[in-house]
Amino acid sequence: MTELTLEELRQNTDDWVKDMNSKVEQLTNVPDTVVENTGNIQHNYELVTDLRSEIEDLKQEIKLLKLMHLVALKEKNLKH
């Protein structure tokens, strides 16, 4: 087993601390990204919900137009 000198031990400890600080710094940047992604997901959900509502409205309008067209065709056929 090799013996470490005090300077080697100090250097190894410094390297380990620097490595840990780097990893902690990366972790502190993650919450900002998570918060931003959460906001984006919420915004997208709201857009999808609004679009669903608009699609339903359009479906109802299409049904109404079809009925109006059928009534117009029946009236036209009755006149002839």
C-alpha positions as CSV (number, residue, x, y, z in Angstrom):
1,M,0.0,0.0,0.0
2,T,1.4,3.4,-0.9
3,E,1.5,6.1,1.5
4,L,0.3,9.6,0.5
5,T,2.3,12.6,1.5
6,L,0.5,15.4,3.1
7,E,0.7,17.5,-0.1
8,E,-0.8,14.6,-2.2
9,L,-3.6,14.3,0.3
10,R,-4.2,18.0,0.1
11,Q,-4.2,18.0,-3.7
12,N,-6.5,15.0,-3.9
13,T,-8.9,16.7,-1.4
14,D,-8.8,19.9,-3.4
15,D,-9.5,18.0,-6.6
16,W,-12.4,16.2,-5.0
17,V,-13.9,19.5,-3.6
18,K,-13.6,21.1,-7.0
19,D,-15.3,18.1,-8.6
20,M,-18.1,18.2,-6.1
21,N,-18.5,22.0,-6.5
22,S,-18.8,21.5,-10.2
23,K,-21.5,18.9,-9.8
24,V,-23.4,21.0,-7.3
25,E,-23.3,23.9,-9.6
26,Q,-24.8,21.8,-12.4
27,L,-27.5,20.7,-10.1
28,T,-28.4,24.3,-9.2
29,N,-28.9,25.1,-12.9
30,V,-31.3,22.2,-13.3
31,P,-34.2,23.8,-11.3
32,D,-34.2,26.8,-13.6
33,T,-34.6,24.5,-16.6
34,V,-37.3,22.5,-14.8
35,V,-39.2,25.7,-14.0
36,E,-39.0,26.8,-17.6
37,N,-40.1,23.4,-18.9
38,T,-43.0,23.4,-16.4
39,G,-44.1,26.8,-17.6
40,N,-43.8,25.7,-21.2
41,I,-45.8,22.5,-20.5
42,Q,-48.6,24.5,-18.8
43,H,-48.7,27.0,-21.7
44,N,-48.9,24.1,-24.2
45,Y,-51.7,22.5,-22.2
46,E,-53.6,25.8,-22.2
47,L,-53.2,26.1,-26.0
48,V,-54.4,22.5,-26.6
49,T,-57.4,23.1,-24.4
50,D,-58.3,26.3,-26.3
51,L,-57.8,24.5,-29.6
52,R,-60.1,21.7,-28.5
53,S,-62.8,24.2,-27.7
54,E,-62.3,25.9,-31.0
55,I,-62.5,22.6,-32.8
56,E,-65.8,21.7,-31.0
57,D,-67.2,25.1,-32.0
58,L,-66.2,24.5,-35.6
59,K,-67.8,21.1,-35.6
60,Q,-71.0,22.6,-34.5
61,E,-70.8,25.3,-37.2
62,I,-70.2,22.6,-39.8
63,K,-73.2,20.7,-38.6
64,L,-75.3,23.8,-38.8
65,L,-74.1,24.6,-42.3
66,K,-74.9,21.1,-43.4
67,L,-78.4,21.3,-42.0
68,M,-78.9,24.7,-43.7
69,H,-77.6,23.3,-47.0
70,L,-80.0,20.3,-46.7
71,V,-83.0,22.6,-46.0
72,A,-82.0,24.8,-49.0
73,L,-81.8,21.7,-51.2
74,K,-85.2,20.5,-50.0
75,E,-86.8,23.9,-50.6
76,K,-85.3,24.0,-54.1
77,N,-86.6,20.4,-54.8
78,L,-90.1,21.3,-53.5
79,K,-90.3,24.4,-55.8
80,H,-89.5,22.2,-58.9
